[in-house]
Amino acid sequence: MSAIHAPLATHAIRAGAHEPLPPPLEAGSAAHRSAKWALFVGGFAVFAMFYGPQPLLSLFGTAFDLSPAQASGVLSATAGAVALGLIPTGLLAQRFGPKPVMLSAIVLGALFSLLCAAAPNYPTLIALRALLGLSLAGLPAVASAWLAEEMDPKALGQAVGLIIAGNAAGGMSSRLVCGVLADVVGWRVAFAGLGVLGAISAFEFWRSLPASRRHRPRPLHPRHALADLRSVFAERGLLPLFGLSFLLMGSFVSFYNYLGFRLGQAPFALSHASIGAIFLLYVVGMFSSPWAGRQADRLGASRVLGWMLALCALGLALTLASALPVIVAGVALFTFGFFAAHSVASSWVGRLAQRSKALASATYLTAYYLGASSMGWLGGHAWQAGAWPGVLGFLALLWLGCVAIALRLGRMPASMHGEDRAVDVTSQF
């Protein structure tokens, strides 16, 4: 909180900001375990509803007579809407508290997923998927900030990694289930299944997540919000991390969007269920994200980030092969490297942001989903221009951008690489 925000400071005093804060949740306590479980479930549900239709893009292309770039709109519309909703929902969480905002995100996501099942045409489906994205923004915008407020900072990297593991589990399982349902009973039933999953997850999230004890509400005021946003962009190291998130997620979504098109054609000609099964490789992300968080806590973020980008490059190269087992190995390596790199970068934001952690997290994720929306769409044009080699050429450009940013981050002082435990990740917004 900046000292120049006099009205905001006055409000904070009235809200009790100078009263001693309760201690953070003790690692290993029942409340600590329950919170991690709730956030895992929330991440699982959000990413299931978000990414479940990804293996069905070629099916939408056939059903509605669309090009690959147009069919990718089912995901691009959602990702773009998530990006638009992240900062506003981050501000709402500052005023009304994180738990109501995160719970509303899951409930509304379930509702719009059910409505997608009844969409009469493709434009309506795209509109509903965009509303779904706006709704889902409330959880990723706030979850990391909730952890930074409520949990022991020494376990932050691992806790953020656990959320990302939930994201990976939701994305993995929903793609498989949607692929099977689409082959057996159609894509509408697949969307209905996602809605039911969201409703069940919303109840479990509400039941399990403890109330925020260390949150101090702040009023909604445009001038203060703009000042906080300017302070986020002024903090050293955050802007490169935002650029990294844009390129990382853009490459990841493009990769998986058009992998399905490649595997659905000769010589592979896989069914939608089989393509969905490829997404079981997300399981490696469930392990790599918490593992990378621990390694960043121990060895430093910049070092681990460099290793994971190299692994991504190796995975991309392997997918040029014509043998399906080699392609699967490449997908696994790329997926492991992506989730690990994202875990490192996301927890790094939590360490560097000192004034407005919720806005810093929301801005990081805004760049993340803008990358998913725009680069996922551009990847369709790369596919149309050069099929899979064209997509890989496009991804190579994004990867080179990631490397350039990683080199810049590596030149920062060692205290900004995650080795310095003096950074107080529980400081207030």
Backbone torsions as a table, in degrees:
resi	resn	phi	psi	omega
1	MET	NA	124.7	-177.0
2	SER	-78.2	142.8	-179.4
3	ALA	-69.1	-18.2	-177.8
4	ILE	-80.0	-9.8	179.4
5	HIS	-86.7	78.9	-173.6
6	ALA	-61.9	-47.6	178.8
7	PRO	-62.1	-37.8	179.5
8	LEU	-66.3	-41.4	178.6
9	ALA	-62.9	-40.0	179.2
10	THR	-62.3	-43.8	178.8
11	HIS	-61.8	-41.0	-177.7
12	ALA	-62.1	-39.1	178.7
13	ILE	-64.7	-42.4	178.4
14	ARG	-62.9	-32.9	-178.1
15	ALA	-79.3	-4.1	177.5
16	GLY	91.5	26.6	-176.7
17	ALA	-65.4	-23.1	-178.3
18	HIS	-91.3	-1.8	173.3
19	GLU	-73.4	149.9	179.3
20	PRO	-59.0	134.3	177.7
21	LEU	-77.3	145.1	171.6
22	PRO	-60.8	155.2	177.7
23	PRO	-66.5	153.4	176.7
24	PRO	-65.4	162.0	180.0
25	LEU	-59.1	127.2	-177.4
26	GLU	-72.6	129.4	179.8
27	ALA	-57.3	130.8	179.6
28	GLY	91.8	-9.8	179.2
29	SER	-73.9	165.4	-179.9
30	ALA	-62.9	-40.7	179.4
31	ALA	-65.5	-37.8	178.8
32	HIS	-63.1	-46.1	179.6
33	ARG	-65.4	-41.2	-179.4
34	SER	-64.2	-39.6	179.0
35	ALA	-64.5	-44.1	179.9
36	LYS	-63.3	-39.6	178.2
37	TRP	-63.5	-45.2	-179.1
38	ALA	-60.7	-44.1	-178.7
39	LEU	-70.3	-32.5	173.5
40	PHE	-62.2	-46.8	179.8
41	VAL	-62.5	-43.8	179.7
42	GLY	-61.2	-46.4	177.6
43	GLY	-62.5	-38.8	177.5
44	PHE	-58.7	-49.7	-176.3
45	ALA	-65.7	-44.9	-177.4
46	VAL	-61.9	-45.3	-177.4
47	PHE	-76.3	-24.9	173.8
48	ALA	-66.2	-47.5	-179.5
49	MET	-68.2	-32.2	179.7
50	PHE	-69.7	-55.0	-166.7
51	TYR	-100.9	-6.2	-177.8
52	GLY	-49.7	-41.2	-176.9
53	PRO	-77.4	-1.6	-172.4
54	GLN	-57.6	-41.3	179.1
55	PRO	-68.4	-8.5	-174.3
56	LEU	-99.2	8.8	-175.1
57	LEU	-60.0	-42.6	179.3
58	SER	-66.3	-31.2	176.4
59	LEU	-65.6	-43.5	176.1
60	PHE	-62.7	-38.0	178.1
61	GLY	-59.9	-41.2	178.8
62	THR	-72.6	-43.6	-175.4
63	ALA	-66.7	-35.8	-175.4
64	PHE	-113.8	9.4	178.1
65	ASP	57.1	62.1	-175.0
66	LEU	-119.2	154.3	169.4
67	SER	-76.5	164.1	177.4
68	PRO	-56.5	-40.9	179.0
69	ALA	-63.9	-39.4	178.4
70	GLN	-68.7	-40.6	179.9
71	ALA	-63.7	-30.6	179.3
72	SER	-66.5	-10.5	178.4
73	GLY	-59.2	-24.4	177.2
74	VAL	-58.8	-36.4	176.6
75	LEU	-92.5	-40.1	-175.7
76	SER	-63.9	-38.7	178.6
77	ALA	-63.7	-40.7	179.0
78	THR	-66.7	-45.7	-178.6
79	ALA	-64.1	-42.6	178.6
80	GLY	-62.7	-39.7	178.9
81	ALA	-68.6	-37.9	174.7
82	VAL	-58.5	-45.1	180.0
83	ALA	-58.8	-41.8	179.9
84	LEU	-67.8	-30.0	-174.9
85	GLY	-89.6	-12.0	-171.1
86	LEU	-65.7	-51.3	-177.5
87	ILE	-67.2	-45.1	175.6
88	PRO	-57.5	-41.1	179.6
89	THR	-71.9	-30.0	173.1
90	GLY	-61.6	-39.4	177.7
91	LEU	-68.7	-38.9	177.2
92	LEU	-61.7	-37.3	179.3
93	ALA	-66.6	-34.3	176.8
94	GLN	-63.1	-35.2	-177.0
95	ARG	-85.3	-45.1	-171.0
96	PHE	-105.0	-5.5	179.8
97	GLY	99.0	150.9	-174.4
98	PRO	-71.8	-37.1	-174.3
99	LYS	-64.1	-46.9	178.5
100	PRO	-59.7	-37.4	-179.7
101	VAL	-67.7	-44.8	-179.9
102	MET	-65.8	-40.7	179.4
103	LEU	-64.7	-42.5	178.2
104	SER	-60.5	-36.6	179.8
105	ALA	-59.9	-44.7	-177.4
106	ILE	-71.0	-41.1	-179.1
107	VAL	-62.9	-49.0	-179.6
108	LEU	-66.9	-35.1	176.4
109	GLY	-60.4	-41.5	178.0
110	ALA	-62.6	-41.2	-179.7
111	LEU	-62.6	-47.8	-177.2
112	PHE	-70.7	-29.6	174.8
113	SER	-64.1	-41.0	176.9
114	LEU	-64.3	-39.3	179.2
115	LEU	-67.1	-32.5	177.5
116	CYS	-59.0	-32.1	-179.0
117	ALA	-63.9	-22.3	-178.3
118	ALA	-106.7	10.8	-177.7
119	ALA	-60.8	126.8	-176.7
120	PRO	-78.5	-19.5	-178.0
121	ASN	-155.4	174.4	-175.0
122	TYR	-68.3	-43.0	176.5
123	PRO	-57.4	-39.2	177.6
124	THR	-65.8	-40.7	178.1
125	LEU	-60.9	-42.7	179.0
126	ILE	-63.4	-42.6	179.5
127	ALA	-62.4	-42.9	179.3
128	LEU	-67.1	-37.4	177.5
129	ARG	-66.8	-33.0	175.7
130	ALA	-67.6	-42.1	176.8
131	LEU	-63.9	-36.9	174.6
132	LEU	-58.1	-44.9	-179.7
133	GLY	-62.5	-43.4	177.4
134	LEU	-59.3	-39.6	-179.3
135	SER	-67.9	-46.7	-174.7
136	LEU	-66.8	-19.9	-176.5
137	ALA	-56.5	-26.0	-174.5
138	GLY	-63.3	-28.6	-178.5
139	LEU	-83.9	-51.7	179.1
140	PRO	-64.0	-26.4	179.6
141	ALA	-68.6	-25.1	-167.6
142	VAL	-116.8	-25.8	-169.6
143	ALA	-59.0	-48.1	-178.5
144	SER	-65.1	-38.4	177.8
145	ALA	-65.6	-36.4	176.7
146	TRP	-60.9	-44.2	177.9
147	LEU	-61.0	-44.3	-178.2
148	ALA	-62.2	-32.5	178.6
149	GLU	-77.5	-43.5	-163.4
150	GLU	-99.5	-19.1	-171.7
151	MET	-111.1	160.4	176.0
152	ASP	-58.7	124.3	-176.3
153	PRO	-61.1	-25.2	-179.0
154	LYS	-66.0	-21.5	-179.4
155	ALA	-105.7	13.5	-173.8
156	LEU	-63.1	-47.4	-178.0
157	GLY	-57.2	-44.2	-179.2
158	GLN	-68.0	-39.2	-178.7
159	ALA	-66.7	-43.0	176.1
160	VAL	-61.9	-40.3	177.4
161	GLY	-60.6	-34.7	179.3
162	LEU	-67.9	-39.1	176.4
163	ILE	-60.9	-46.0	-178.9
164	ILE	-65.1	-32.5	174.7
165	ALA	-62.8	-39.4	175.3
166	GLY	-63.1	-39.8	175.6
167	ASN	-58.6	-46.4	-178.9
168	ALA	-62.8	-42.8	-179.5
169	ALA	-63.4	-41.9	178.8
170	GLY	-65.2	-45.3	179.2
171	GLY	-64.0	-40.2	-178.1
172	MET	-65.6	-55.0	-172.9
173	SER	-69.0	-37.2	-177.8
174	SER	-68.1	-36.6	177.5
175	ARG	-63.2	-41.7	179.0
176	LEU	-64.6	-48.5	-177.1
177	VAL	-64.7	-42.2	179.1
178	CYS	-64.4	-37.7	177.2
179	GLY	-62.6	-43.5	179.0
180	VAL	-65.3	-47.2	-178.8
181	LEU	-62.4	-39.1	179.5
182	ALA	-63.6	-40.0	178.4
183	ASP	-67.8	-34.0	-172.1
184	VAL	-92.5	-48.4	-172.7
185	VAL	-128.1	-0.8	175.1
186	GLY	106.4	160.1	-174.7
187	TRP	-69.9	-25.3	-179.5
188	ARG	-65.8	-41.3	177.5
189	VAL	-65.3	-33.1	177.6
190	ALA	-61.8	-44.4	177.4
191	PHE	-64.7	-39.1	178.2
192	ALA	-62.2	-39.9	177.7
193	GLY	-61.6	-38.4	176.9
194	LEU	-63.8	-37.9	178.7
195	GLY	-64.8	-41.0	178.1
196	VAL	-64.7	-42.2	176.9
197	LEU	-58.9	-42.9	179.4
198	GLY	-62.2	-40.3	-179.6
199	ALA	-64.7	-43.9	179.1
200	ILE	-64.1	-41.5	-179.3
201	SER	-66.1	-36.5	179.2
202	ALA	-60.8	-42.1	178.5
203	PHE	-63.2	-45.4	-178.5
204	GLU	-65.6	-38.2	177.7
205	PHE	-63.2	-47.0	179.1
206	TRP	-60.1	-39.5	-176.7
207	ARG	-72.4	-34.8	-167.4
208	SER	-97.0	-32.2	-173.1
209	LEU	-76.3	122.6	176.9
210	PRO	-64.9	154.4	175.5
211	ALA	-66.7	150.2	178.1
212	SER	-68.3	130.3	179.5
213	ARG	-106.0	-22.7	-173.7
214	ARG	-108.3	2.6	-178.9
215	HIS	-77.7	137.3	175.5
216	ARG	-118.3	110.7	-176.1
217	PRO	-59.5	148.4	176.1
218	ARG	-129.6	146.4	-178.3
219	PRO	-71.3	153.9	174.5
220	LEU	-84.6	113.4	179.7
221	HIS	-143.5	121.8	-176.2
222	PRO	-55.6	-40.2	-177.3
223	ARG	-64.9	-42.4	179.0
224	HIS	-67.6	-38.3	179.5
225	ALA	-63.1	-43.0	178.5
226	LEU	-65.0	-39.0	178.4
227	ALA	-64.8	-40.0	178.0
228	ASP	-65.4	-39.5	179.9
229	LEU	-65.6	-40.2	176.6
230	ARG	-62.2	-38.3	-179.7
231	SER	-66.7	-33.2	177.3
232	VAL	-63.9	-46.3	-179.0
233	PHE	-70.5	-20.3	179.9
234	ALA	-83.0	-16.5	-177.5
235	GLU	-74.5	129.8	-173.8
236	ARG	-63.9	133.0	176.8
237	GLY	96.6	-22.1	-176.2
238	LEU	-74.5	-40.8	-177.9
239	LEU	-60.4	-45.3	174.7
240	PRO	-60.0	-35.9	178.3
241	LEU	-66.1	-35.2	176.4
242	PHE	-65.1	-41.8	176.4
243	GLY	-63.6	-38.3	178.1
244	LEU	-63.3	-41.9	-179.5
245	SER	-63.9	-39.0	178.4
246	PHE	-58.7	-48.2	-176.5
247	LEU	-74.3	-38.8	179.0
248	LEU	-60.5	-52.1	-176.6
249	MET	-70.7	-34.5	176.6
250	GLY	-60.2	-42.2	179.5
251	SER	-69.3	-38.6	-176.8
252	PHE	-66.7	-46.2	-178.9
253	VAL	-67.3	-42.4	177.7
254	SER	-59.9	-42.5	-179.4
255	PHE	-57.3	-52.1	-175.7
256	TYR	-76.9	-30.6	177.8
257	ASN	-57.0	-49.0	-169.5
258	TYR	-98.7	-9.3	168.7
259	LEU	-59.8	-39.3	178.6
260	GLY	-62.7	-39.9	176.9
261	PHE	-63.0	-42.3	-178.8
262	ARG	-64.6	-46.2	-176.2
263	LEU	-73.1	-18.6	176.7
264	GLY	-81.6	-10.8	-179.9
265	GLN	-101.0	171.2	175.3
266	ALA	-64.4	145.4	8.4
267	PRO	-89.7	3.5	-174.3
268	PHE	-88.3	-50.9	176.7
269	ALA	50.3	48.5	-179.3
270	LEU	-77.1	149.8	174.4
271	SER	-73.2	168.4	177.7
272	HIS	-62.5	-36.6	178.2
273	ALA	-64.8	-41.1	179.8
274	SER	-67.9	-38.9	176.3
275	ILE	-63.9	-41.4	176.4
276	GLY	-60.0	-33.5	180.0
277	ALA	-66.4	-28.2	176.7
278	ILE	-58.3	-31.6	-178.5
279	PHE	-72.1	-7.0	171.3
280	LEU	-60.9	-18.5	176.3
281	LEU	-64.2	-12.0	173.0
282	TYR	-58.4	-19.9	179.6
283	VAL	-58.3	-30.2	178.0
284	VAL	-67.2	-29.5	175.4
285	GLY	-69.0	-30.5	176.7
286	MET	-63.1	-29.9	178.5
287	PHE	-91.2	-38.3	-173.6
288	SER	-72.0	-31.8	-176.0
289	SER	-68.7	-50.2	176.0
290	PRO	-67.8	-33.5	177.1
291	TRP	-61.8	-46.4	-179.6
292	ALA	-65.5	-35.4	176.5
293	GLY	-61.4	-42.0	178.0
294	ARG	-65.8	-40.4	-179.9
295	GLN	-66.8	-37.2	177.2
296	ALA	-66.1	-38.5	175.7
297	ASP	-60.7	-35.0	-172.6
298	ARG	-92.0	-42.5	-171.2
299	LEU	-107.4	-16.9	-176.6
300	GLY	107.9	140.5	-172.5
301	ALA	-67.4	-40.9	-173.9
302	SER	-64.6	-38.8	-179.1
303	ARG	-65.5	-46.9	-178.6
304	VAL	-66.7	-39.0	177.9
305	LEU	-58.1	-44.9	179.4
306	GLY	-60.7	-43.1	178.8
307	TRP	-60.9	-41.8	-175.7
308	MET	-72.1	-33.7	175.6
309	LEU	-65.9	-38.0	176.2
310	ALA	-62.9	-39.1	178.4
311	LEU	-65.0	-39.5	176.8
312	CYS	-59.2	-43.1	-179.3
313	ALA	-62.3	-41.9	178.4
314	LEU	-62.9	-42.1	179.1
315	GLY	-62.3	-43.5	178.2
316	LEU	-60.1	-43.4	-178.4
317	ALA	-61.5	-38.4	-178.3
318	LEU	-65.7	-27.3	-177.5
319	THR	-74.1	-4.9	173.2
320	LEU	-73.7	-14.5	-177.1
321	ALA	-66.1	160.0	177.7
322	SER	-96.8	-8.1	179.0
323	ALA	-90.4	126.3	-176.5
324	LEU	-58.4	-42.1	179.0
325	PRO	-59.9	-36.7	178.8
326	VAL	-68.6	-39.5	177.2
327	ILE	-61.4	-44.4	179.3
328	VAL	-60.2	-41.2	177.3
329	ALA	-62.2	-40.8	178.3
330	GLY	-64.5	-41.6	177.9
331	VAL	-61.4	-41.3	-179.9
332	ALA	-63.0	-44.3	-179.5
333	LEU	-65.8	-43.7	179.2
334	PHE	-62.1	-42.3	-179.1
335	THR	-65.9	-43.8	177.2
336	PHE	-57.7	-49.2	-177.9
337	GLY	-64.5	-39.8	-179.7
338	PHE	-62.9	-52.3	-176.1
339	PHE	-63.6	-36.2	177.7
340	ALA	-66.2	-45.2	-179.8
341	ALA	-63.2	-40.9	178.7
342	HIS	-65.2	-40.4	177.8
343	SER	-60.8	-44.3	179.7
344	VAL	-62.8	-48.6	-177.0
345	ALA	-64.9	-41.1	-178.1
346	SER	-64.7	-44.6	179.2
347	SER	-71.1	-27.2	176.4
348	TRP	-64.1	-39.1	175.9
349	VAL	-58.8	-43.8	179.8
350	GLY	-61.7	-32.5	179.0
351	ARG	-74.7	-40.0	-172.8
352	LEU	-81.2	-33.4	-176.9
353	ALA	-70.6	123.2	-176.7
354	GLN	-110.4	-26.1	-172.2
355	ARG	-104.2	-40.7	-174.2
356	SER	-141.5	83.1	-174.5
357	LYS	-64.7	-39.1	-179.4
358	ALA	-63.5	-43.6	179.3
359	LEU	-68.6	-37.8	177.3
360	ALA	-62.5	-45.1	178.2
361	SER	-63.9	-43.1	-179.6
362	ALA	-65.5	-37.0	179.4
363	THR	-68.7	-41.7	175.5
364	TYR	-56.4	-46.6	-177.1
365	LEU	-75.0	-27.2	173.2
366	THR	-60.5	-47.6	176.4
367	ALA	-61.7	-38.1	-179.6
368	TYR	-58.8	-49.3	-176.8
369	TYR	-81.8	-25.3	170.2
370	LEU	-63.3	-38.7	175.0
371	GLY	-62.5	-43.0	179.1
372	ALA	-61.1	-43.0	-176.9
373	SER	-70.8	-52.2	-173.4
374	SER	-76.3	-45.5	-178.9
375	MET	-72.7	-31.6	175.1
376	GLY	-63.3	-36.2	177.2
377	TRP	-72.4	-45.1	179.6
378	LEU	-63.0	-33.1	176.8
379	GLY	-59.1	-30.0	176.8
380	GLY	-64.1	-38.0	177.4
381	HIS	-70.3	-34.2	175.2
382	ALA	-64.0	-38.1	177.7
383	TRP	-64.6	-45.4	-179.2
384	GLN	-64.3	-30.9	-177.9
385	ALA	-80.5	-35.6	-173.1
386	GLY	-147.4	19.3	-178.8
387	ALA	53.4	-145.7	-173.5
388	TRP	-65.2	-41.5	175.4
389	PRO	-58.8	-34.9	176.1
390	GLY	-63.9	-41.3	177.3
391	VAL	-63.5	-43.3	-179.4
392	LEU	-65.5	-35.7	175.3
393	GLY	-62.5	-42.2	176.7
394	PHE	-62.2	-44.3	-180.0
395	LEU	-66.2	-32.6	178.1
396	ALA	-63.2	-37.9	177.2
397	LEU	-63.9	-43.1	178.6
398	LEU	-64.3	-39.9	-179.7
399	TRP	-64.0	-41.2	178.1
400	LEU	-61.1	-36.6	175.1
401	GLY	-63.1	-40.9	177.1
402	CYS	-61.3	-42.6	-179.6
403	VAL	-63.1	-43.2	179.5
404	ALA	-60.3	-41.8	179.2
405	ILE	-68.2	-41.4	179.3
406	ALA	-60.9	-38.7	178.0
407	LEU	-64.5	-38.6	177.7
408	ARG	-65.3	-44.0	178.3
409	LEU	-62.7	-35.6	-179.3
410	GLY	-66.0	-21.6	179.4
411	ARG	-85.2	-2.7	177.2
412	MET	-71.6	161.6	177.9
413	PRO	-56.8	149.6	-177.5
414	ALA	-57.5	-30.2	-178.9
415	SER	-66.5	-13.6	-179.7
416	MET	-102.4	7.2	-178.3
417	HIS	-97.4	4.6	179.8
418	GLY	101.7	-2.8	-179.8
419	GLU	-83.8	-19.9	-171.9
420	ASP	-88.5	109.2	-178.8
421	ARG	-78.1	-4.7	-179.1
422	ALA	-73.3	-16.2	178.5
423	VAL	-66.3	125.5	-176.2
424	ASP	-91.8	96.8	-177.3
425	VAL	-78.6	0.8	176.8
426	THR	-102.0	4.6	178.3
427	SER	-61.0	151.4	-171.1
428	GLN	-78.0	169.5	-174.7
429	PHE	-59.4	NA	NA
